[in-house]
Amino acid sequence: MLQFIKSLSRDERGVSALEYAVLAGIVVIAVVAAGAIFGGAGGLPALFTNMVTKVTNAQNG
């Protein structure tokens, strides 16, 4: 029984699946955070409109 527990502790096959699950969770949290930051009334479209307006004004002025 002790030999089985030792071999189980050295087995790293399940570790990579756990790492992928943690990484997927981090990506989901980042996407949700970006949606919360850039969402709403102004949001991402307003940000791009503002950038295009500033670049256009810089080219014309």
PyMOL commands that set and color helices and strands:
alter all, ss='L'
color gray80, all
select helices_A, chain A and resi 2-10+13-38+43-60
alter helices_A, ss='H'
color red, helices_A
deselect
rebuild
show_as cartoon
